[in-house]
Amino acid sequence: MIQKIDHIGIAVKDLEKDTKFYRNVLGLSFEGYEDLPDRGIRIAVFNINDVRLELIQSLSPDSAIATFIERRGEGLHHIALGVDDAAEMLTGLVRNGVRAIDPEPRKGAGGSRVAFLDPRDTGHVLIEIYEKGRDGHKRK
């Protein structure tokens, strides 16, 4: 079952510059950075009334974020829906004809389990199914 919008991901080229804007100009609560080297990304996380905003920068030219920015430019990348059980949610969606980018949930930020849905089936919006990890949303 979908519990809430967990976070919104925004693809950026310059994480430091954009972090300063969201923290210093908008005054959002900055939680910290997290590197995900296996996915080739670094994220900056902000909290707005229990919904997180993640700025995502590529650490390698062949990451999914680098490809996204090359094709579409910086901006909204995905919306993450918080669920109790990512595997169960993904199975139900696939059973109902939704195509999944990830055949099964994989490790995400903060020890989470995530799976992305094919935007061709979601109104052209990349949707992430997000199951919070045991360590919550801890950042460095």
N, CA, C and O atoms as a DFTB+ gen file, in Angstrom:
560 C
 N C O
     1  1       0.830      -1.179       0.000
     2  2       0.000       0.000       0.000
     3  2       0.884       1.256       0.000
     4  3       1.888       1.324       0.708
     5  1       0.495       2.226      -0.793
     6  2       1.228       3.493      -0.837
     7  2       0.880       4.296       0.408
     8  3      -0.292       4.511       0.717
     9  1       1.910       4.735       1.116
    10  2       1.734       5.487       2.350
    11  2       1.757       6.991       2.133
    12  3       0.987       7.733       2.742
    13  1       2.665       7.434       1.242
    14  2       2.855       8.871       1.055
    15  2       3.823       9.114      -0.093
    16  3       4.427       8.180      -0.621
    17  1       3.961      10.367      -0.468
    18  2       5.080      10.752      -1.332
    19  2       6.279      10.834      -0.401
    20  3       6.311      11.655       0.516
    21  1       7.263       9.978      -0.644
    22  2       8.439       9.946       0.218
    23  2       9.416      11.053      -0.156
    24  3       9.890      11.796       0.703
    25  1       9.713      11.152      -1.460
    26  2      10.634      12.201      -1.890
    27  2      10.464      12.508      -3.371
    28  3       9.833      11.765      -4.123
    29  1      11.053      13.631      -3.754
    30  2      11.095      14.062      -5.147
    31  2      12.566      14.201      -5.504
    32  3      13.328      14.846      -4.784
    33  1      12.966      13.591      -6.621
    34  2      14.354      13.639      -7.068
    35  2      14.524      14.645      -8.195
    36  3      13.744      14.671      -9.146
    37  1      15.559      15.476      -8.073
    38  2      15.858      16.491      -9.075
    39  2      17.287      16.275      -9.560
    40  3      18.224      16.255      -8.762
    41  1      17.448      16.112     -10.868
    42  2      18.771      15.921     -11.471
    43  2      19.461      17.276     -11.627
    44  3      18.881      18.218     -12.167
    45  1      20.708      17.364     -11.148
    46  2      21.468      18.620     -11.222
    47  2      22.885      18.345     -11.719
    48  3      23.407      17.239     -11.581
    49  1      23.488      19.372     -12.297
    50  2      24.884      19.267     -12.732
    51  2      25.847      19.686     -11.629
    52  3      26.909      19.082     -11.474
    53  1      25.489      20.721     -10.857
    54  2      26.375      21.290      -9.848
    55  2      25.717      21.175      -8.472
    56  3      24.975      22.065      -8.055
    57  1      25.992      20.088      -7.782
    58  2      25.357      19.798      -6.505
    59  2      25.656      20.862      -5.455
    60  3      24.759      21.260      -4.712
    61  1      26.887      21.323      -5.382
    62  2      27.260      22.328      -4.375
    63  2      26.485      23.627      -4.581
    64  3      25.957      24.194      -3.624
    65  1      26.415      24.098      -5.818
    66  2      25.703      25.345      -6.125
    67  2      24.224      25.209      -5.796
    68  3      23.641      26.080      -5.150
    69  1      23.626      24.125      -6.239
    70  2      22.197      23.951      -6.013
    71  2      21.874      23.691      -4.544
    72  3      20.818      24.104      -4.065
    73  1      22.767      23.015      -3.822
    74  2      22.574      22.810      -2.383
    75  2      22.529      24.158      -1.670
    76  3      21.694      24.369      -0.791
    77  1      23.419      25.064      -2.044
    78  2      23.438      26.398      -1.418
    79  2      22.116      27.123      -1.662
    80  3      21.596      27.779      -0.760
    81  1      21.572      27.011      -2.870
    82  2      20.302      27.670      -3.170
    83  2      19.184      27.127      -2.281
    84  3      18.468      27.896      -1.640
    85  1      19.036      25.803      -2.243
    86  2      17.942      25.208      -1.472
    87  2      18.108      25.437       0.033
    88  3      17.124      25.596       0.756
    89  1      19.366      25.452       0.499
    90  2      19.607      25.636       1.933
    91  2      19.595      27.112       2.313
    92  3      18.891      27.502       3.244
    93  1      20.360      27.934       1.609
    94  2      20.557      29.323       2.015
    95  2      19.488      30.279       1.505
    96  3      19.105      31.209       2.215
    97  1      19.004      30.068       0.295
    98  2      18.021      30.986      -0.272
    99  2      16.601      30.570       0.105
   100  3      15.812      31.394       0.566
   101  1      16.276      29.290      -0.092
   102  2      14.938      28.813       0.252
   103  2      14.788      28.485       1.733
   104  3      13.674      28.445       2.256
   105  1      15.917      28.251       2.408
   106  2      15.882      27.985       3.839
   107  2      15.390      26.597       4.210
   108  3      14.867      26.397       5.306
   109  1      15.552      25.630       3.301
   110  2      15.094      24.270       3.584
   111  2      16.043      23.578       4.568
   112  3      17.229      23.901       4.640
   113  1      15.505      22.637       5.308
   114  2      16.273      21.871       6.288
   115  2      17.159      20.861       5.561
   116  3      16.659      19.916       4.949
   117  1      18.474      21.064       5.630
   118  2      19.448      20.213       4.953
   119  2      19.808      19.038       5.844
   120  3      20.235      19.227       6.984
   121  1      19.635      17.808       5.325
   122  2      19.943      16.604       6.106
   123  2      21.340      16.067       5.837
   124  3      21.898      15.367       6.682
   125  1      21.916      16.377       4.685
   126  2      23.263      15.924       4.384
   127  2      23.386      15.324       3.001
   128  3      22.454      15.340       2.196
   129  1      24.582      14.789       2.754
   130  2      24.915      14.175       1.472
   131  2      24.990      12.663       1.628
   132  3      25.241      12.150       2.718
   133  1      24.772      11.970       0.541
   134  2      24.995      10.526       0.510
   135  2      25.539      10.150      -0.858
   136  3      24.977      10.531      -1.885
   137  1      26.634       9.403      -0.866
   138  2      27.210       8.887      -2.106
   139  2      26.707       7.469      -2.341
   140  3      26.679       6.648      -1.424
   141  1      26.317       7.194      -3.562
   142  2      25.919       5.848      -3.975
   143  2      26.817       5.471      -5.153
   144  3      26.401       5.554      -6.309
   145  1      28.060       5.054      -4.852
   146  2      29.029       4.787      -5.910
   147  2      28.607       3.689      -6.878
   148  3      28.969       3.733      -8.053
   149  1      27.848       2.708      -6.403
   150  2      27.409       1.640      -7.302
   151  2      26.417       2.154      -8.351
   152  3      26.251       1.532      -9.400
   153  1      25.761       3.281      -8.075
   154  2      24.843       3.891      -9.048
   155  2      25.456       5.116      -9.696
   156  3      24.848       5.729     -10.574
   157  1      26.673       5.480      -9.261
   158  2      27.375       6.613      -9.864
   159  2      26.753       7.960      -9.553
   160  3      26.765       8.857     -10.396
   161  1      26.199       8.115      -8.334
   162  2      25.543       9.377      -7.990
   163  2      25.895       9.829      -6.581
   164  3      26.326       9.046      -5.735
   165  1      25.691      11.130      -6.365
   166  2      25.770      11.740      -5.040
   167  2      24.499      12.552      -4.869
   168  3      24.070      13.252      -5.787
   169  1      23.894      12.454      -3.685
   170  2      22.661      13.193      -3.451
   171  2      22.807      14.132      -2.259
   172  3      23.548      13.867      -1.312
   173  1      22.074      15.239      -2.341
   174  2      21.915      16.157      -1.217
   175  2      20.447      16.058      -0.823
   176  3      19.563      16.106      -1.678
   177  1      20.191      15.918       0.479
   178  2      18.830      15.667       0.935
   179  2      18.329      16.802       1.819
   180  3      19.018      17.269       2.726
   181  1      17.103      17.228       1.521
   182  2      16.413      18.263       2.286
   183  2      15.101      17.690       2.779
   184  3      14.561      16.756       2.187
   185  1      14.585      18.255       3.871
   186  2      13.310      17.791       4.409
   187  2      12.331      18.961       4.432
   188  3      12.642      20.050       4.914
   189  1      11.127      18.699       3.892
   190  2      10.049      19.690       3.905
   191  2       8.818      18.995       4.472
   192  3       8.136      18.255       3.763
   193  1       8.536      19.233       5.748
   194  2       7.360      18.619       6.383
   195  2       7.260      17.123       6.116
   196  3       6.214      16.631       5.694
   197  1       8.336      16.411       6.361
   198  2       8.379      14.952       6.234
   199  2       8.355      14.434       4.795
   200  3       8.192      13.234       4.573
   201  1       8.513      15.321       3.827
   202  2       8.736      14.900       2.435
   203  2      10.145      15.371       2.094
   204  3      10.500      16.531       2.303
   205  1      10.935      14.447       1.566
   206  2      12.308      14.800       1.244
   207  2      12.431      15.303      -0.191
   208  3      11.663      14.914      -1.072
   209  1      13.391      16.156      -0.400
   210  2      13.771      16.627      -1.722
   211  2      15.211      16.168      -1.910
   212  3      16.076      16.490      -1.095
   213  1      15.474      15.415      -2.983
   214  2      16.820      14.918      -3.247
   215  2      17.371      15.564      -4.508
   216  3      16.800      15.426      -5.590
   217  1      18.482      16.267      -4.360
   218  2      19.217      16.772      -5.517
   219  2      20.206      15.678      -5.885
   220  3      20.937      15.191      -5.023
   221  1      20.239      15.283      -7.156
   222  2      21.043      14.131      -7.579
   223  2      22.050      14.579      -8.629
   224  3      21.681      15.130      -9.666
   225  1      23.324      14.334      -8.346
   226  2      24.397      14.667      -9.282
   227  2      25.115      13.396      -9.706
   228  3      25.337      12.497      -8.896
   229  1      25.470      13.331     -10.960
   230  2      26.215      12.186     -11.466
   231  2      27.661      12.232     -10.998
   232  3      28.275      13.298     -10.951
   233  1      28.202      11.068     -10.653
   234  2      29.622      10.948     -10.316
   235  2      30.407      10.328     -11.463
   236  3      31.636      10.273     -11.423
   237  1      29.691       9.860     -12.490
   238  2      30.363       9.245     -13.631
   239  2      29.567       9.564     -14.897
   240  3      28.349       9.729     -14.844
   241  1      30.261       9.649     -16.031
   242  2      29.580      10.023     -17.279
   243  2      28.613       8.965     -17.804
   244  3      27.822       9.248     -18.704
   245  1      28.665       7.746     -17.253
   246  2      27.772       6.693     -17.741
   247  2      26.648       6.347     -16.752
   248  3      25.983       5.323     -16.909
   249  1      26.434       7.194     -15.737
   250  2      25.341       6.935     -14.788
   251  2      24.005       7.289     -15.437
   252  3      23.955       8.009     -16.435
   253  1      22.936       6.777     -14.859
   254  2      21.587       7.073     -15.360
   255  2      21.294       8.574     -15.274
   256  3      20.606       9.118     -16.138
   257  1      21.807       9.244     -14.244
   258  2      21.561      10.693     -14.101
   259  2      22.303      11.466     -15.177
   260  3      21.761      12.426     -15.726
   261  1      23.536      11.069     -15.491
   262  2      24.278      11.742     -16.561
   263  2      23.536      11.601     -17.889
   264  3      23.426      12.563     -18.649
   265  1      23.033      10.409     -18.163
   266  2      22.273      10.169     -19.390
   267  2      20.995      10.996     -19.392
   268  3      20.642      11.589     -20.412
   269  1      20.302      11.042     -18.269
   270  2      19.072      11.826     -18.154
   271  2      19.340      13.293     -18.464
   272  3      18.626      13.896     -19.266
   273  1      20.368      13.877     -17.832
   274  2      20.686      15.294     -18.034
   275  2      21.096      15.547     -19.482
   276  3      20.736      16.573     -20.059
   277  1      21.837      14.627     -20.063
   278  2      22.252      14.792     -21.466
   279  2      21.039      14.823     -22.392
   280  3      21.000      15.616     -23.333
   281  1      20.064      13.979     -22.137
   282  2      18.879      13.894     -23.002
   283  2      17.836      14.966     -22.720
   284  3      17.241      15.521     -23.643
   285  1      17.612      15.259     -21.416
   286  2      16.479      16.116     -21.043
   287  2      16.868      17.394     -20.318
   288  3      16.040      18.289     -20.147
   289  1      18.125      17.487     -19.890
   290  2      18.543      18.640     -19.111
   291  2      18.254      18.438     -17.630
   292  3      17.683      17.428     -17.219
   293  1      18.658      19.412     -16.851
   294  2      18.435      19.344     -15.409
   295  2      16.944      19.504     -15.108
   296  3      16.199      20.089     -15.893
   297  1      16.527      18.975     -13.962
   298  2      15.156      19.175     -13.529
   299  2      14.570      17.948     -12.882
   300  3      15.292      17.041     -12.467
   301  1      13.228      17.924     -12.796
   302  2      12.530      16.828     -12.146
   303  2      12.953      15.494     -12.747
   304  3      12.869      15.295     -13.959
   305  1      13.404      14.589     -11.899
   306  2      13.824      13.264     -12.346
   307  2      12.790      12.205     -11.988
   308  3      12.388      11.418     -12.845
   309  1      12.353      12.178     -10.719
   310  2      11.381      11.160     -10.308
   311  2      10.600      11.574      -9.069
   312  3      10.988      12.483      -8.335
   313  1       9.493      10.880      -8.863
   314  2       8.694      11.002      -7.648
   315  2       8.720       9.629      -6.988
   316  3       8.442       8.617      -7.631
   317  1       9.055       9.602      -5.705
   318  2       9.144       8.337      -4.972
   319  2       7.933       8.178      -4.066
   320  3       7.607       9.056      -3.267
   321  1       7.278       7.038      -4.211
   322  2       6.123       6.713      -3.391
   323  2       6.548       5.759      -2.282
   324  3       7.054       4.671      -2.553
   325  1       6.344       6.166      -1.047
   326  2       6.710       5.346       0.103
   327  2       5.721       4.207       0.291
   328  3       4.508       4.418       0.303
   329  1       6.255       2.989       0.437
   330  2       5.419       1.798       0.612
   331  2       5.968       0.954       1.753
   332  3       7.125       1.101       2.150
   333  1       5.115       0.060       2.281
   334  2       5.537      -0.867       3.335
   335  2       6.465      -1.947       2.803
   336  3       7.456      -2.291       3.446
   337  1       6.144      -2.485       1.622
   338  2       6.860      -3.625       1.061
   339  2       7.036      -3.409      -0.437
   340  3       6.093      -3.582      -1.210
   341  1       8.248      -3.031      -0.845
   342  2       8.516      -2.715      -2.251
   343  2       8.314      -3.922      -3.159
   344  3       7.783      -3.783      -4.261
   345  1       8.729      -5.101      -2.711
   346  2       8.587      -6.302      -3.545
   347  2       7.119      -6.625      -3.783
   348  3       6.721      -6.932      -4.907
   349  1       6.320      -6.558      -2.735
   350  2       4.891      -6.853      -2.865
   351  2       4.198      -5.833      -3.777
   352  3       3.380      -6.205      -4.618
   353  1       4.527      -4.547      -3.607
   354  2       3.934      -3.499      -4.443
   355  2       4.328      -3.694      -5.905
   356  3       3.484      -3.599      -6.796
   357  1       5.607      -3.968      -6.150
   358  2       6.083      -4.163      -7.510
   359  2       5.400      -5.362      -8.163
   360  3       4.990      -5.283      -9.321
   361  1       5.276      -6.452      -7.444
   362  2       4.607      -7.647      -7.970
   363  2       3.171      -7.328      -8.380
   364  3       2.728      -7.723      -9.458
   365  1       2.447      -6.616      -7.520
   366  2       1.068      -6.254      -7.827
   367  2       0.949      -5.344      -9.033
   368  3       0.046      -5.513      -9.852
   369  1       1.849      -4.382      -9.151
   370  2       1.824      -3.471     -10.298
   371  2       2.102      -4.213     -11.603
   372  3       1.410      -4.009     -12.601
   373  1       3.109      -5.068     -11.588
   374  2       3.450      -5.846     -12.784
   375  2       2.289      -6.767     -13.155
   376  3       1.964      -6.913     -14.333
   377  1       1.675      -7.376     -12.170
   378  2       0.515      -8.244     -12.408
   379  2      -0.618      -7.464     -13.095
   380  3      -1.404      -8.038     -13.848
   381  1      -0.695      -6.153     -12.826
   382  2      -1.725      -5.314     -13.418
   383  2      -1.272      -4.635     -14.711
   384  3      -1.913      -3.699     -15.189
   385  1      -0.168      -5.113     -15.265
   386  2       0.266      -4.645     -16.578
   387  2       1.230      -3.485     -16.602
   388  3       1.555      -2.987     -17.680
   389  1       1.701      -3.034     -15.449
   390  2       2.671      -1.944     -15.404
   391  2       4.060      -2.523     -15.641
   392  3       4.459      -3.487     -14.988
   393  1       4.787      -1.933     -16.573
   394  2       6.160      -2.373     -16.837
   395  2       7.097      -1.770     -15.791
   396  3       6.952      -0.612     -15.398
   397  1       8.050      -2.572     -15.355
   398  2       9.018      -2.132     -14.356
   399  2      10.402      -2.055     -14.986
   400  3      10.781      -2.912     -15.783
   401  1      11.141      -1.031     -14.625
   402  2      12.542      -0.927     -15.055
   403  2      13.369      -1.930     -14.255
   404  3      14.264      -2.582     -14.793
   405  1      13.063      -2.041     -12.982
   406  2      13.753      -2.986     -12.099
   407  2      12.875      -4.226     -11.926
   408  3      11.729      -4.106     -11.494
   409  1      13.390      -5.414     -12.255
   410  2      12.577      -6.618     -12.097
   411  2      12.293      -6.967     -10.639
   412  3      11.336      -7.679     -10.337
   413  1      13.137      -6.457      -9.736
   414  2      12.932      -6.640      -8.303
   415  2      13.577      -5.466      -7.586
   416  3      14.472      -4.829      -8.141
   417  1      13.143      -5.163      -6.362
   418  2      13.737      -4.036      -5.644
   419  2      15.237      -4.217      -5.430
   420  3      15.733      -5.328      -5.244
   421  1      15.935      -3.091      -5.463
   422  2      17.385      -3.079      -5.248
   423  2      17.715      -2.073      -4.157
   424  3      16.855      -1.304      -3.726
   425  1      18.961      -2.085      -3.716
   426  2      19.407      -1.197      -2.644
   427  2      19.376       0.251      -3.128
   428  3      19.839       0.569      -4.224
   429  1      18.823       1.117      -2.287
   430  2      18.782       2.543      -2.576
   431  2      19.427       3.340      -1.456
   432  3      20.089       2.780      -0.583
   433  1      19.230       4.640      -1.488
   434  2      19.800       5.537      -0.483
   435  2      19.264       5.209       0.904
   436  3      18.115       4.792       1.049
   437  1      20.094       5.397       1.918
   438  2      19.686       5.215       3.300
   439  2      19.303       3.793       3.658
   440  3      18.553       3.579       4.610
   441  1      19.808       2.806       2.905
   442  2      19.484       1.415       3.188
   443  2      18.102       1.006       2.703
   444  3      17.584      -0.039       3.096
   445  1      17.507       1.828       1.852
   446  2      16.165       1.542       1.352
   447  2      16.188       0.446       0.291
   448  3      17.245       0.015      -0.171
   449  1      14.975       0.007      -0.081
   450  2      14.791      -0.911      -1.216
   451  2      13.907      -0.170      -2.207
   452  3      12.834       0.321      -1.856
   453  1      14.376      -0.095      -3.463
   454  2      13.682       0.713      -4.460
   455  2      13.496      -0.051      -5.765
   456  3      14.242      -0.980      -6.074
   457  1      12.491       0.360      -6.516
   458  2      12.265      -0.151      -7.870
   459  2      11.610       0.971      -8.666
   460  3      10.739       1.680      -8.162
   461  1      12.035       1.122      -9.902
   462  2      11.473       2.165     -10.764
   463  2      10.502       1.559     -11.768
   464  3      10.693       0.448     -12.261
   465  1       9.448       2.331     -12.056
   466  2       8.441       1.921     -13.023
   467  2       8.706       2.601     -14.356
   468  3       9.252       3.703     -14.403
   469  1       8.318       1.941     -15.435
   470  2       8.527       2.466     -16.777
   471  2       7.619       3.673     -17.002
   472  3       6.401       3.551     -16.879
   473  1       8.187       4.834     -17.329
   474  2       7.376       6.038     -17.514
   475  2       6.313       5.923     -18.615
   476  3       5.344       6.682     -18.613
   477  1       6.480       4.996     -19.540
   478  2       5.462       4.822     -20.584
   479  2       4.131       4.369     -19.990
   480  3       3.086       4.518     -20.623
   481  1       4.164       3.817     -18.775
   482  2       2.943       3.344     -18.125
   483  2       2.477       4.249     -16.984
   484  3       1.485       3.942     -16.322
   485  1       3.173       5.350     -16.747
   486  2       2.861       6.195     -15.583
   487  2       2.640       7.655     -15.970
   488  3       2.943       8.554     -15.186
   489  1       2.122       7.896     -17.156
   490  2       1.903       9.276     -17.585
   491  2       3.189      10.017     -17.867
   492  3       3.249      11.239     -17.734
   493  1       4.219       9.285     -18.257
   494  2       5.539       9.835     -18.603
   495  2       6.258      10.474     -17.414
   496  3       7.053      11.401     -17.574
   497  1       5.963       9.961     -16.227
   498  2       6.660      10.382     -15.012
   499  2       7.399       9.166     -14.471
   500  3       6.810       8.097     -14.311
   501  1       8.690       9.330     -14.189
   502  2       9.449       8.235     -13.586
   503  2       9.017       8.111     -12.130
   504  3       9.170       9.048     -11.347
   505  1       8.478       6.949     -11.775
   506  2       8.003       6.708     -10.414
   507  2       8.895       5.657      -9.767
   508  3       9.194       4.614     -10.348
   509  1       9.305       5.967      -8.555
   510  2      10.114       5.055      -7.750
   511  2       9.238       4.494      -6.640
   512  3       8.566       5.243      -5.931
   513  1       9.249       3.190      -6.496
   514  2       8.625       2.536      -5.356
   515  2       9.710       2.477      -4.290
   516  3      10.792       1.942      -4.531
   517  1       9.425       3.024      -3.113
   518  2      10.456       3.250      -2.107
   519  2      10.042       2.655      -0.758
   520  3       9.055       3.074      -0.152
   521  1      10.815       1.675      -0.307
   522  2      10.619       1.082       1.023
   523  2      11.764       1.553       1.910
   524  3      12.926       1.237       1.656
   525  1      11.431       2.307       2.947
   526  2      12.447       2.872       3.832
   527  2      13.277       1.762       4.463
   528  3      12.747       0.722       4.853
   529  1      14.586       1.992       4.560
   530  2      15.494       1.033       5.176
   531  2      15.387       1.045       6.684
   532  3      14.765       1.931       7.270
   533  1      15.990       0.068       7.296
   534  2      15.953      -0.038       8.766
   535  2      16.598       1.145       9.456
   536  3      16.226       1.510      10.572
   537  1      17.591       1.754       8.767
   538  2      18.269       2.904       9.372
   539  2      17.572       4.211       9.039
   540  3      18.139       5.282       9.255
   541  1      16.353       4.146       8.518
   542  2      15.597       5.354       8.222
   543  2      16.213       6.121       7.085
   544  3      16.566       5.546       6.056
   545  1      16.344       7.425       7.266
   546  2      16.895       8.288       6.219
   547  2      18.197       8.934       6.685
   548  3      18.432      10.109       6.407
   549  1      19.037       8.191       7.383
   550  2      20.276       8.766       7.911
   551  2      21.209       9.174       6.771
   552  3      21.334       8.458       5.778
   553  1      21.851      10.307       6.918
   554  2      22.786      10.850       5.932
   555  2      24.108      11.177       6.607
   556  3      24.213      11.255       7.831
   557  1      25.102      11.363       5.768
   558  2      26.437      11.729       6.259
   559  2      26.520      13.227       6.487
   560  3      27.563      13.732       6.901
